[in-house]
């Protein structure tokens, strides 16, 4: 008689690292803000650019460009404290994004750092994301995954203390801020809340339609569900609120989409 269970599968190094990351990130003083942003005009402009160029511009690239420009104005939201209690503030905005790519016949989200996003156009960010998505070549096992395969859990989890110990090394490895998306895996509006090891992370949710009063008339508009997560040990509430306000203004004003080709 066969058992009711199935043959066990070994947890992959990437899954181990993800579990370790979530466990360690949960120890930070994260505060989550759930906001809605009217992206009707931005989505319309992206469709116009697609009609003019034949290329569908990445919405994630647009969000990354808006985020990077806002962080450049308010760099205190990407500060980190090192092991000696000193505050490290970076000039460039290196954005860690979740890019959907096919791996072993399965489409999964893989992290990729867009360097100096504050100096890049939406089109440049879009092109880099598309290159990563289309890259089907075999890659050498990343150093972190090699460590995950060899180290015991108690030591492996110390990797995720890098932001608090050595911010410069964390920047080189994983960037300074993060954008992750749950919208790529479904449709409709809705938020997601996730712990993070970054001082600042955006979680891009779904987009839903609802009425909005404009010039005395109710109009149907498209609203993005956006979760803004900050480390309250580094960023206070007032600074976080001002950052969210400015970011929302940029998203609604179609930042970076002001030309026909979004160059």
C-alpha positions in Angstrom: 0.0 0.0 0.0 1.4 3.3 -1.0 1.6 6.3 1.3 -0.6 9.3 1.0 2.3 11.7 0.6 4.4 12.5 -2.4 8.1 12.3 -2.8 9.8 15.2 -1.2 11.6 17.8 -3.2 14.7 19.6 -2.0 14.1 23.3 -1.3 16.1 25.3 -3.9 18.8 27.8 -2.8 16.6 30.6 -4.1 13.7 29.5 -2.0 16.0 29.2 1.0 17.2 32.7 0.5 13.7 34.0 0.1 12.6 32.4 3.4 15.6 33.8 5.2 15.0 37.2 3.7 11.4 37.3 4.9 12.4 36.1 8.4 15.1 38.7 8.8 13.2 41.6 7.2 10.3 41.0 9.6 12.5 42.2 12.4 12.7 45.7 11.0 10.4 48.6 12.1 8.6 48.7 8.8 5.6 50.9 8.3 3.2 50.3 5.3 1.2 53.0 3.6 -1.6 51.9 1.3 -2.4 54.5 -1.3 -4.3 54.9 -4.6 -2.9 56.9 -7.5 -4.8 58.0 -10.5 -2.8 56.7 -13.5 -5.5 57.2 -16.1 -3.4 59.8 -18.0 -0.2 57.9 -17.7 -1.7 54.7 -19.1 -3.3 56.7 -21.9 0.0 58.3 -22.8 1.7 54.9 -22.7 -0.9 53.6 -25.2 -0.2 56.7 -27.4 3.5 56.0 -27.4 2.8 52.4 -28.3 0.7 53.5 -31.3 3.4 55.9 -32.4 6.4 53.5 -32.0 5.0 50.0 -32.1 6.5 49.3 -28.7 4.5 48.8 -25.5 6.3 50.8 -22.9 6.8 49.0 -19.6 4.6 50.4 -16.8 7.2 49.2 -14.3 9.8 51.3 -16.1 7.5 54.4 -15.6 7.1 53.7 -11.9 10.8 53.2 -11.4 11.6 56.5 -13.2 9.0 58.3 -11.0 10.4 56.7 -7.8 14.1 57.4 -8.7 13.3 61.1 -9.5 11.5 61.5 -6.2 14.2 59.8 -4.2 16.8 62.1 -5.8 14.8 65.0 -4.5 14.4 63.4 -1.0 17.4 61.2 -0.5 16.8 60.7 3.2 14.3 57.9 2.3 17.2 55.7 1.2 19.4 56.2 4.2 20.9 53.3 6.1 22.6 53.0 9.5 25.8 50.9 9.7 27.0 48.8 12.6 28.5 51.8 14.3 25.3 53.8 14.1 26.5 56.1 11.4 23.9 57.2 8.8 24.9 56.5 5.2 23.0 58.4 2.5 23.5 57.6 -1.2 23.5 60.0 -4.1 22.5 57.6 -6.8 19.3 55.6 -6.8 19.8 51.9 -7.6 16.4 50.3 -7.9 16.0 46.5 -7.3 13.1 45.4 -9.5 11.3 42.1 -9.9 11.4 41.1 -13.5 9.3 38.2 -14.9 11.5 35.8 -16.8 11.1 32.2 -18.0 13.3 29.8 -16.1 13.2 26.0 -16.7 9.9 26.4 -18.5 8.3 28.4 -15.7 7.8 32.2 -15.5 9.0 33.5 -12.2 10.0 36.9 -10.8 13.7 37.4 -10.5 15.5 40.4 -8.9 17.5 42.8 -11.0 19.2 46.1 -10.0 18.7 49.1 -12.3 21.8 51.2 -11.6 21.6 55.0 -11.4 17.9 55.0 -12.2 17.8 58.7 -11.2 19.9 59.5 -14.3 18.0 57.3 -16.7 15.0 57.9 -19.0 11.8 55.8 -19.0 12.9 54.4 -22.3 16.3 53.4 -21.1 14.8 51.7 -18.0 12.3 50.0 -20.2 14.9 48.6 -22.6 16.9 47.2 -19.7 13.9 45.4 -18.2 13.0 43.9 -21.6 16.6 42.7 -22.1 16.5 40.9 -18.7 13.1 39.4 -19.5 14.3 38.1 -22.9 17.6 36.7 -21.5 17.1 32.9 -21.7 20.8 32.1 -21.5 22.1 30.0 -18.7 23.7 31.9 -15.9 26.2 30.9 -13.4 24.8 30.3 -9.9 24.9 33.6 -8.1 27.2 33.9 -5.1 24.3 34.2 -2.6 22.8 30.9 -3.9 26.1 29.1 -3.6 26.3 30.3 0.0 22.7 29.2 0.6 23.6 25.7 -0.6 26.6 25.4 1.7 25.9 27.4 4.9 23.7 26.4 7.8 20.6 28.5 8.3 21.9 30.4 11.3 24.8 31.7 9.3 23.0 32.0 6.0 20.5 34.4 7.5 23.2 36.8 8.5 23.5 37.8 4.8 20.4 39.8 5.3 22.0 41.9 8.0 24.2 43.6 5.4 21.9 46.7 5.2 22.4 47.3 8.9 26.1 46.4 9.0 27.6 47.5 5.7 25.2 49.7 3.6 27.8 50.2 0.9 28.1 46.5 0.3 24.3 46.1 0.3 24.0 48.8 -2.3 26.6 47.0 -4.5 24.8 43.7 -4.1 21.1 44.6 -4.1 20.6 48.4 -4.7 19.3 51.1 -2.4 15.5 50.9 -2.9 13.1 48.2 -4.2 10.1 47.9 -6.5 8.2 44.7 -6.5 5.0 43.9 -8.3 2.0 41.6 -7.6 0.1 43.2 -10.5 2.1 41.1 -13.0 0.5 37.9 -11.6 -3.1 38.9 -11.7 -5.7 41.5 -12.7 -7.9 44.0 -10.8 -7.1 46.3 -7.9 -5.6 45.3 -4.6 -2.6 45.8 -2.3 0.1 43.5 -1.0 2.0 44.1 2.2 5.5 42.5 2.5 8.4 42.9 4.9 11.5 44.3 3.3 15.2 44.8 4.1 15.2 48.1 2.3 14.6 51.5 3.9 12.1 52.1 1.1 10.1 49.7 -1.0 7.2 50.1 -3.4 4.9 47.2 -4.0 2.9 47.7 -7.2 -0.6 46.2 -6.9 -3.4 46.0 -9.3 -5.2 48.7 -11.3 -9.0 49.2 -10.9 -11.6 51.6 -12.2 -13.6 53.9 -9.9 -15.3 57.3 -10.2 -13.5 60.5 -9.4 -14.8 64.0 -9.2 -13.1 66.2 -11.8 -14.2 69.7 -12.6 -17.5 69.1 -10.9 -18.2 65.9 -12.9 -17.9 62.2 -11.9 -15.6 60.5 -14.4 -14.4 56.9 -14.6 -10.7 56.7 -13.8 -8.0 54.1 -13.4 -6.4 53.9 -10.0 -3.2 52.1 -9.1 -3.0 50.3 -5.7 0.4 51.1 -4.3 2.0 50.0 -1.0 4.8 52.3 0.2 7.0 50.6 2.9 9.6 52.6 4.9 11.8 51.7 7.8 10.6 53.9 10.7 13.9 53.6 12.5 15.4 55.7 9.7 12.5 57.7 8.1 10.0 59.5 10.3 6.3 59.7 9.5 6.3 63.3 8.2 9.1 62.7 5.8 7.4 59.5 4.6 4.1 61.4 4.0 5.9 64.1 2.0 7.6 61.5 -0.1 4.4 59.7 -0.9 2.7 62.9 -1.8 5.5 63.9 -4.2 5.6 60.4 -5.7 1.9 60.5 -6.3 2.1 63.8 -8.0 4.8 62.5 -10.4 2.8 59.4 -11.3 -0.3 61.5 -12.0 1.6 64.1 -14.0 3.1 61.3 -16.3 6.7 62.1 -15.3 9.1 60.9 -18.1 6.3 60.4 -20.6 6.3 64.0 -21.8 7.5 63.3 -25.3 6.2 61.1 -28.1 8.8 58.5 -27.6 9.5 58.9 -23.9 13.2 59.3 -24.6 
